[in-house]
Amino acid sequence: MNELLAGADIGGTTVKIGFITKDGTIQDKWEIPTDLTNNGENIISDIWSSMASKLQTPPFNNASIKGIGVGAPGFVDAHTGVIAEAVNIGWKDVRLAEELGKLANVPVYVENDANIAVLGENWVGAGNQSRNLIAITLGTGVGGGIIANGTILNGANGMAGEIGHIEVLENGHLCNCGKRGCLETIASATGIVRQGMEKVQANPDSLLAKVFQAEGSITTRHIFDLAKQGDPASKEIIDYTTDVLGKALSNMSMIINPSNILIGGGVSNAGDYLIQAVTQAFRKHALPRISEVCTIKVCQLGNDAGIIGGAYLVYENNN
């Protein structure tokens, strides 16, 4: 174990860190709290001190790291390693690659957190090293990343793959980005629950309304479970959401022509039920020549995708 690839995935509450081998196997992984004080000024030094102390303990005390790959939230310029803005950790124009590189004395590679998770999934997860792939994460918001011709798409200033902000409904609900009717307002966990609350108000006798009265709130899990049981209100929400999502993915697929579409994030815990519904909608909206070469599946790596993707950045830049 003389040479390792290091990956770090910076989130609003924790930073996930890992040491990974050249074949994508995790040797160790751990988390440290994200220090948000003073606009996150300690985060970079915290990451390196944590890695450095790990390198002094067996079995890593005779190992060295070849480089560090980091996923960061917000607007990231992968070419310069600068985080233009990451609101939830307080960063603005932070030279992440340069600052961490000075501390660690190894090359540092930086990507947006969604893109880095896609790279991890495609390397040793559900992507099977596809050359053309779309990944979408359905969580509190909707994120995503695109691999085209074997390369992650960044675009002119790092905004490529912002799938959640495709406009799918004119004059729809207001999105956090300031636009209306974004995919995120419908297909995120937040969007699905909002649709659920609208159904509860419109139909106080529904099974969904009874769950709300008993629990005081509803979650996407409630809505998926009730839809599986045949509750009409819940089924309508899932049918509508998966149809909108399938249509958005089919439109994107006209441009990328992917062999795989991966779905991750909390909503993907609905598993086969979600995948079947989205696949059906995708096939309905896509050209057969597009849909017959494309498989839709759930991401496999969970919370490890980011650190593995970070390691892949190091691997890719050194091979």
Secondary structure, 3 states (H helix, E strand, C coil): CCEEEEEEEECCCEEEEEEECCCCCEEEEEEEECCCHHHHCCHHHHHHHHHHHHCCCCCHHHCEEEEEEEEECCEEECCCCEEEEEHHHCEEEEEHHHHHHHHHCCCEEEEEHHHHHHHHHHHHCCCCCCCCEEEEEECCCEEEEEEECCEECCCCCCCCCCHHHCECCCCCCECCCCCECECHHHHCHHHHHHHHHHHHHHCCCCHHHHHHHHHCCCCHHHHHHHHHCCCHHHHHHHHHHHHHHHHHHHHHHHHHCCCEEEEECHHHHHCHHHHHHHHHHHHHHCCHHHHCCCEEEECCCHHHHHHHHHHHHHHHHCC
